Amino acid sequence: MVNEVFIELSSEMQKASDGLARELATIRSGRASPALVETILVDYQGAAAPIRQIASISIPEASLIVIQPWDRTSLRNIEKAILRANVGLNPSTDGNVVRIVIPSLTEERRVELAKLVSKRVEERRVVLRNIRRDGIGKLRQMEKSKQISQDELTNAIKKVDEISDSFIDKVNEIGNNKEKEIREL
């Protein structure tokens, strides 16, 4: 029964950690990344669809994103959607592709983005601590209802702390890597 709590905790913490990685991928660094544009919604045949569902996105160079729609009639809509998304990118249509040159970041913008990354990492650490607290609460309930002994509770709490610490370290590492990427020229 205690193992079920550990498995549930690990699963929830893994989701939180993966969510942070996905979220930070959308924050622009000096490099081109499909994550910058793939979730932008485009008006396509009367419905909103993310770019990744209506076009292929490639990165031929470190500072260039090329979007090739499967339906050429959606070129203008993709361009308009990117401009509307207000992500600081200027698309240009070139025949049957949309090209986006990623400008290098100013020092001021780098500092701003690094602060944003730190904020997102701290929010995720809070989520992890809340998951830890809930897990320990479940274990205490099990001890109250005599499903586990006091010694088992103490050992289980130590194990929960180990799991929690490992995920907090992982989240910190994800954040540090993103900050490093942002600060690189």
Backbone as CSV, one residue per row, in Angstrom:
resi,resn,N_x,N_y,N_z,CA_x,CA_y,CA_z,C_x,C_y,C_z
1,MET,0.809,-1.198,0.000,0.000,0.000,0.000,0.857,1.269,0.000
2,VAL,1.937,1.233,0.760,2.861,2.367,0.805,3.505,2.557,-0.565
3,ASN,3.815,1.443,-1.229,4.422,1.529,-2.560,3.507,2.231,-3.554
4,GLU,2.193,2.049,-3.400,1.239,2.729,-4.281,1.359,4.246,-4.128
5,VAL,1.552,4.696,-2.880,1.730,6.129,-2.623,3.005,6.611,-3.309
6,PHE,4.089,5.828,-3.216,5.351,6.202,-3.861,5.181,6.293,-5.376
7,ILE,4.497,5.312,-5.952,4.297,5.284,-7.405,3.465,6.486,-7.845
8,GLU,2.397,6.773,-7.095,1.538,7.914,-7.426,2.319,9.225,-7.325
9,LEU,3.111,9.360,-6.250,3.936,10.561,-6.065,4.910,10.741,-7.225
10,SER,5.616,9.676,-7.552,6.599,9.746,-8.638,5.928,10.128,-9.948
11,SER,4.766,9.557,-10.207,4.039,9.838,-11.440,3.624,11.309,-11.510
12,GLU,3.051,11.831,-10.417,2.620,13.229,-10.396,3.812,14.174,-10.517
13,MET,4.898,13.847,-9.839,6.084,14.701,-9.893,6.722,14.661,-11.279
14,GLN,6.682,13.506,-11.926,7.214,13.386,-13.289,6.405,14.265,-14.240
15,LYS,5.071,14.264,-14.069,4.210,15.108,-14.908,4.556,16.583,-14.712
16,ALA,4.769,16.987,-13.463,5.107,18.380,-13.169,6.441,18.755,-13.804
17,SER,7.401,17.862,-13.709,8.727,18.097,-14.278,8.669,18.170,-15.809
18,ASP,7.943,17.238,-16.423,7.798,17.243,-17.886,7.060,18.490,-18.362
19,GLY,6.060,18.901,-17.585,5.307,20.108,-17.929,6.205,21.334,-17.933
20,LEU,7.116,21.404,-16.980,8.053,22.530,-16.938,8.940,22.525,-18.175
21,ALA,9.443,21.361,-18.536,10.317,21.264,-19.715,9.575,21.739,-20.968
22,ARG,8.306,21.331,-21.114,7.512,21.775,-22.276,7.279,23.278,-22.239
23,GLU,6.978,23.784,-21.045,6.704,25.212,-20.892,7.948,26.047,-21.209
24,LEU,9.098,25.609,-20.719,10.328,26.365,-20.958,10.768,26.285,-22.416
25,ALA,10.375,25.234,-23.107,10.736,25.108,-24.526,10.092,26.219,-25.351
26,THR,8.967,26.754,-24.871,8.292,27.816,-25.625,8.896,29.193,-25.353
27,ILE,9.779,29.281,-24.364,10.439,30.556,-24.077,11.620,30.701,-25.018
28,ARG,11.640,31.806,-25.701,12.632,32.019,-26.745,14.026,32.255,-26.174
29,SER,14.975,31.531,-26.705,16.376,31.824,-26.406,16.939,32.393,-27.707
30,GLY,18.209,32.445,-27.867,18.772,32.985,-29.095,18.646,32.042,-30.278
31,ARG,18.208,30.809,-30.032,18.158,29.797,-31.085,16.744,29.567,-31.580
32,ALA,16.660,29.086,-32.813,15.367,28.711,-33.381,14.937,27.379,-32.782
33,SER,13.655,27.256,-32.522,13.103,26.005,-31.996,11.662,25.874,-32.480
34,PRO,11.257,24.683,-32.907,9.870,24.508,-33.355,8.863,24.864,-32.262
35,ALA,9.250,24.692,-31.002,8.336,24.968,-29.890,7.898,26.430,-29.848
36,LEU,8.667,27.314,-30.465,8.305,28.732,-30.476,7.017,28.988,-31.247
37,VAL,6.742,28.166,-32.248,5.586,28.434,-33.112,4.580,27.295,-33.210
38,GLU,4.948,26.086,-32.819,4.096,24.931,-33.114,2.727,24.964,-32.456
39,THR,2.576,25.678,-31.352,1.274,25.707,-30.676,0.440,26.940,-31.025
40,ILE,0.969,27.832,-31.846,0.210,29.020,-32.246,-1.001,28.577,-33.063
41,LEU,-2.172,29.100,-32.684,-3.410,28.708,-33.361,-3.624,29.518,-34.633
42,VAL,-3.970,28.807,-35.697,-4.187,29.402,-37.016,-5.627,29.128,-37.433
43,ASP,-6.264,30.122,-38.056,-7.603,29.904,-38.604,-7.442,29.063,-39.866
44,TYR,-7.878,27.818,-39.800,-7.718,26.898,-40.923,-9.062,26.264,-41.237
45,GLN,-9.601,26.581,-42.377,-10.897,26.073,-42.836,-11.986,26.283,-41.790
46,GLY,-12.012,27.477,-41.226,-13.064,27.847,-40.285,-12.855,27.381,-38.856
47,ALA,-11.768,26.699,-38.565,-11.497,26.233,-37.198,-10.076,26.623,-36.802
48,ALA,-9.854,26.722,-35.506,-8.509,27.050,-35.019,-7.705,25.758,-34.884
49,ALA,-6.525,25.745,-35.494,-5.656,24.566,-35.432,-4.228,25.022,-35.142
50,PRO,-3.492,24.276,-34.302,-2.089,24.633,-34.065,-1.268,24.433,-35.342
51,ILE,-0.244,25.228,-35.510,0.584,25.169,-36.720,1.110,23.759,-36.957
52,ARG,1.499,23.069,-35.897,2.081,21.730,-36.074,1.118,20.747,-36.730
53,GLN,-0.203,21.041,-36.696,-1.176,20.137,-37.304,-1.449,20.449,-38.772
54,ILE,-1.009,21.620,-39.230,-1.315,21.986,-40.620,-0.069,22.248,-41.460
55,ALA,1.106,22.070,-40.861,2.343,22.359,-41.593,3.515,21.606,-40.978
56,SER,4.577,21.481,-41.773,5.811,20.922,-41.214,6.702,22.091,-40.810
57,ILE,7.370,21.935,-39.681,8.231,22.987,-39.148,9.649,22.450,-39.146
58,SER,10.561,23.191,-39.784,11.955,22.738,-39.801,12.885,23.870,-39.375
59,ILE,14.075,23.487,-38.966,15.097,24.434,-38.511,16.348,24.205,-39.357
60,PRO,16.427,24.810,-40.556,17.594,24.582,-41.408,18.876,25.239,-40.886
61,GLU,18.722,26.313,-40.110,19.871,27.013,-39.526,19.545,27.336,-38.074
62,ALA,20.558,27.689,-37.306,20.368,27.961,-35.878,19.418,29.130,-35.612
63,SER,19.310,30.059,-36.560,18.455,31.222,-36.325,17.325,31.341,-37.348
64,LEU,16.895,30.222,-37.925,15.846,30.265,-38.950,14.833,29.143,-38.746
65,ILE,13.560,29.524,-38.775,12.471,28.545,-38.732,11.782,28.600,-40.087
66,VAL,11.552,27.431,-40.680,10.829,27.360,-41.951,9.561,26.543,-41.724
67,ILE,8.429,27.149,-42.074,7.134,26.481,-41.924,6.591,26.225,-43.319
68,GLN,6.356,24.966,-43.624,5.836,24.602,-44.940,4.447,23.989,-44.763
69,PRO,3.397,24.778,-45.067,2.038,24.260,-44.893,1.729,23.169,-45.914
70,TRP,0.915,22.222,-45.493,0.533,21.153,-46.405,-0.485,21.668,-47.419
71,ASP,-1.199,22.723,-47.042,-2.163,23.364,-47.932,-1.675,24.799,-48.156
72,ARG,-1.234,25.104,-49.376,-0.625,26.416,-49.654,-1.567,27.580,-49.382
73,THR,-2.874,27.322,-49.407,-3.818,28.422,-49.178,-3.757,28.938,-47.738
74,SER,-3.153,28.188,-46.849,-3.079,28.617,-45.448,-1.836,29.456,-45.137
75,LEU,-1.007,29.732,-46.141,0.220,30.525,-45.926,-0.063,31.860,-45.238
76,ARG,-0.982,32.628,-45.798,-1.299,33.959,-45.245,-1.838,33.851,-43.821
77,ASN,-2.697,32.857,-43.587,-3.273,32.687,-42.247,-2.191,32.362,-41.217
78,ILE,-1.216,31.556,-41.609,-0.110,31.216,-40.699,0.686,32.476,-40.373
79,GLU,0.982,33.244,-41.406,1.742,34.483,-41.210,0.993,35.431,-40.268
80,LYS,-0.301,35.612,-40.497,-1.111,36.502,-39.652,-1.168,35.995,-38.211
81,ALA,-1.317,34.685,-38.047,-1.414,34.105,-36.702,-0.125,34.328,-35.914
82,ILE,1.015,34.200,-36.575,2.305,34.406,-35.895,2.431,35.863,-35.455
83,LEU,2.017,36.780,-36.327,2.062,38.198,-35.965,1.104,38.487,-34.800
84,ARG,-0.099,37.907,-34.857,-1.103,38.107,-33.803,-0.656,37.521,-32.465
85,ALA,0.116,36.442,-32.506,0.551,35.769,-31.275,1.475,36.654,-30.442
86,ASN,2.032,37.673,-31.067,2.859,38.647,-30.362,4.003,37.991,-29.583
87,VAL,4.746,37.126,-30.277,5.880,36.444,-29.650,7.216,37.057,-30.082
88,GLY,7.151,38.206,-30.718,8.372,38.895,-31.116,9.022,38.328,-32.365
89,LEU,8.245,37.651,-33.207,8.783,37.068,-34.438,8.143,37.744,-35.644
90,ASN,8.948,37.945,-36.694,8.442,38.561,-37.915,8.532,37.576,-39.069
91,PRO,7.392,36.971,-39.422,7.392,35.994,-40.513,7.413,36.669,-41.877
92,SER,7.982,35.991,-42.857,7.904,36.474,-44.239,7.566,35.284,-45.124
93,THR,6.636,35.510,-46.057,6.213,34.444,-46.953,7.132,34.432,-48.159
94,ASP,7.574,33.238,-48.518,8.505,33.089,-49.627,8.005,31.941,-50.505
95,GLY,7.144,32.256,-51.471,6.607,31.213,-52.345,5.644,30.314,-51.603
96,ASN,6.084,29.118,-51.246,5.195,28.206,-50.532,5.673,27.876,-49.122
97,VAL,6.509,28.719,-48.545,6.938,28.539,-47.155,6.903,29.872,-46.413
98,VAL,6.807,29.774,-45.087,6.915,30.953,-44.235,8.271,30.855,-43.551
99,ARG,9.069,31.894,-43.684,10.393,31.920,-43.053,10.362,32.899,-41.879
100,ILE,10.997,32.472,-40.794,11.095,33.342,-39.626,12.555,33.375,-39.196
101,VAL,13.155,34.544,-39.304,14.529,34.716,-38.841,14.450,35.121,-37.369
102,ILE,15.152,34.384,-36.538,15.148,34.653,-35.100,16.220,35.697,-34.809
103,PRO,15.803,36.899,-34.396,16.804,37.926,-34.082,17.512,37.585,-32.771
104,SER,18.752,38.035,-32.641,19.455,37.774,-31.384,18.820,38.635,-30.289
105,LEU,18.882,38.141,-29.071,18.243,38.820,-27.951,19.133,39.935,-27.414
106,THR,18.506,41.022,-26.972,19.261,42.086,-26.315,19.593,41.621,-24.897
107,GLU,20.572,42.235,-24.288,20.962,41.854,-22.927,19.793,42.059,-21.962
108,GLU,19.064,43.146,-22.160,17.906,43.434,-21.311,16.860,42.317,-21.419
109,ARG,16.604,41.875,-22.640,15.617,40.815,-22.876,16.108,39.481,-22.294
110,ARG,17.409,39.239,-22.367,17.969,38.009,-21.789,17.739,37.966,-20.279
111,VAL,17.980,39.091,-19.620,17.785,39.171,-18.172,16.306,38.945,-17.839
112,GLU,15.431,39.573,-18.626,13.983,39.424,-18.451,13.565,37.954,-18.584
113,LEU,14.052,37.296,-19.628,13.703,35.894,-19.865,14.277,34.983,-18.780
114,ALA,15.486,35.292,-18.310,16.090,34.494,-17.236,15.246,34.598,-15.966
115,LYS,14.725,35.802,-15.684,13.847,35.977,-14.523,12.563,35.177,-14.696
116,LEU,12.029,35.177,-15.912,10.812,34.415,-16.194,11.053,32.922,-15.970
117,VAL,12.202,32.436,-16.430,12.547,31.024,-16.239,12.635,30.715,-14.742
118,SER,13.301,31.585,-13.982,13.427,31.377,-12.530,12.057,31.327,-11.867
119,LYS,11.170,32.205,-12.312,9.815,32.242,-11.750,9.075,30.936,-12.041
120,ARG,9.166,30.458,-13.280,8.491,29.207,-13.664,9.060,28.013,-12.876
121,VAL,10.376,28.005,-12.682,11.014,26.919,-11.928,10.532,26.948,-10.476
122,GLU,10.471,28.137,-9.888,10.004,28.247,-8.497,8.550,27.791,-8.380
123,GLU,7.710,28.157,-9.357,6.311,27.699,-9.340,6.249,26.173,-9.361
124,ARG,7.113,25.556,-10.162,7.119,24.094,-10.262,7.618,23.462,-8.971
125,ARG,8.596,24.108,-8.305,9.070,23.583,-7.018,7.938,23.601,-5.985
126,VAL,7.128,24.657,-6.022,5.980,24.742,-5.112,5.005,23.597,-5.398
127,VAL,4.761,23.324,-6.684,3.884,22.207,-7.062,4.444,20.897,-6.500
128,LEU,5.749,20.697,-6.656,6.377,19.465,-6.153,6.255,19.357,-4.633
129,ARG,6.448,20.478,-3.936,6.323,20.446,-2.471,4.885,20.143,-2.048
130,ASN,3.912,20.660,-2.811,2.506,20.362,-2.500,2.195,18.883,-2.720
131,ILE,2.747,18.312,-3.776,2.556,16.881,-4.033,3.174,16.080,-2.889
132,ARG,4.354,16.493,-2.443,5.037,15.835,-1.318,4.165,15.900,-0.066
133,ARG,3.637,17.094,0.214,2.793,17.278,1.401,1.561,16.366,1.347
134,ASP,0.934,16.292,0.168,-0.241,15.422,0.010,0.127,13.955,0.236
135,GLY,1.273,13.550,-0.283,1.727,12.167,-0.109,1.971,11.831,1.349
136,ILE,2.617,12.756,2.052,2.870,12.532,3.480,1.544,12.499,4.242
137,GLY,0.596,13.325,3.820,-0.736,13.313,4.440,-1.410,11.956,4.287
138,LYS,-1.287,11.366,3.103,-1.866,10.030,2.874,-1.199,8.993,3.773
139,LEU,0.122,9.102,3.901,0.849,8.153,4.755,0.431,8.300,6.219
140,ARG,0.253,9.535,6.684,-0.177,9.767,8.071,-1.584,9.195,8.303
141,GLN,-2.441,9.328,7.289,-3.789,8.743,7.391,-3.698,7.225,7.530
142,MET,-2.781,6.632,6.755,-2.599,5.176,6.818,-2.123,4.764,8.213
143,GLU,-1.264,5.586,8.814,-0.753,5.281,10.151,-1.870,5.453,11.179
144,LYS,-2.693,6.486,11.009,-3.820,6.721,11.922,-4.810,5.563,11.897
145,SER,-5.056,5.052,10.693,-6.022,3.953,10.566,-5.351,2.588,10.780
146,LYS,-4.146,2.623,11.331,-3.400,1.406,11.709,-3.063,0.488,10.526
147,GLN,-2.954,1.068,9.321,-2.545,0.268,8.160,-1.028,0.100,8.136
148,ILE,-0.332,1.087,8.716,1.130,0.996,8.831,1.537,1.426,10.240
149,SER,2.722,0.976,10.671,3.210,1.328,12.011,3.925,2.683,11.976
150,GLN,4.251,3.186,13.169,4.972,4.460,13.285,6.340,4.370,12.597
151,ASP,7.040,3.237,12.759,8.348,3.048,12.123,8.221,3.050,10.602
152,GLU,7.195,2.362,10.104,6.977,2.336,8.649,6.676,3.737,8.126
153,LEU,5.922,4.510,8.924,5.609,5.890,8.541,6.889,6.712,8.439
154,THR,7.751,6.598,9.443,9.013,7.347,9.450,9.863,6.991,8.229
155,ASN,9.980,5.702,7.939,10.758,5.264,6.773,10.117,5.729,5.467
156,ALA,8.789,5.675,5.417,8.078,6.092,4.207,8.260,7.590,3.964
157,ILE,8.229,8.382,5.030,8.418,9.835,4.888,9.825,10.127,4.367
158,LYS,10.819,9.379,4.863,12.190,9.553,4.356,12.247,9.251,2.863
159,LYS,11.561,8.198,2.454,11.539,7.810,1.037,10.841,8.895,0.201
160,VAL,9.735,9.442,0.719,9.021,10.519,0.020,9.945,11.725,-0.136
161,ASP,10.692,12.044,0.921,11.635,13.165,0.852,12.706,12.924,-0.209
162,GLU,13.194,11.692,-0.299,14.202,11.360,-1.321,13.626,11.547,-2.724
163,ILE,12.413,11.039,-2.937,11.755,11.176,-4.248,11.573,12.652,-4.574
164,SER,11.054,13.386,-3.609,10.793,14.814,-3.796,12.087,15.582,-4.091
165,ASP,13.139,15.300,-3.332,14.422,15.981,-3.551,14.981,15.694,-4.941
166,SER,14.834,14.452,-5.399,15.372,14.118,-6.726,14.623,14.880,-7.821
167,PHE,13.310,15.042,-7.676,12.552,15.784,-8.686,12.827,17.285,-8.599
168,ILE,13.027,17.803,-7.399,13.373,19.220,-7.262,14.728,19.473,-7.920
169,ASP,15.680,18.552,-7.726,16.983,18.679,-8.388,16.822,18.655,-9.904
170,LYS,15.954,17.785,-10.393,15.715,17.677,-11.833,15.127,18.979,-12.385
171,VAL,14.153,19.543,-11.671,13.524,20.799,-12.083,14.559,21.928,-12.071
172,ASN,15.402,21.964,-11.043,16.458,22.983,-10.976,17.411,22.851,-12.159
173,GLU,17.755,21.620,-12.503,18.658,21.383,-13.631,18.029,21.853,-14.947
174,ILE,16.749,21.547,-15.147,16.043,21.994,-16.355,16.085,23.516,-16.433
175,GLY,15.809,24.179,-15.306,15.828,25.641,-15.261,17.212,26.211,-15.512
176,ASN,18.231,25.623,-14.892,19.603,26.107,-15.084,20.050,25.964,-16.531
177,ASN,19.687,24.833,-17.160,20.050,24.634,-18.567,19.387,25.674,-19.455
178,LYS,18.120,25.990,-19.182,17.410,26.982,-19.996,18.015,28.368,-19.780
179,GLU,18.336,28.699,-18.539,18.953,29.999,-18.267,20.298,30.117,-18.973
180,LYS,21.078,29.039,-18.959,22.366,29.026,-19.641,22.168,29.261,-21.140
181,GLU,21.167,28.581,-21.698,20.858,28.719,-23.128,20.466,30.162,-23.462
182,ILE,19.690,30.793,-22.587,19.248,32.174,-22.811,20.430,33.131,-22.735
183,ARG,21.328,32.905,-21.799,22.447,33.832,-21.593,23.553,33.702,-22.637
184,GLU,23.559,32.578,-23.388,24.571,32.420,-24.437,24.318,33.417,-25.555
185,LEU,25.391,33.952,-26.085,25.252,34.910,-27.193,25.233,34.209,-28.523
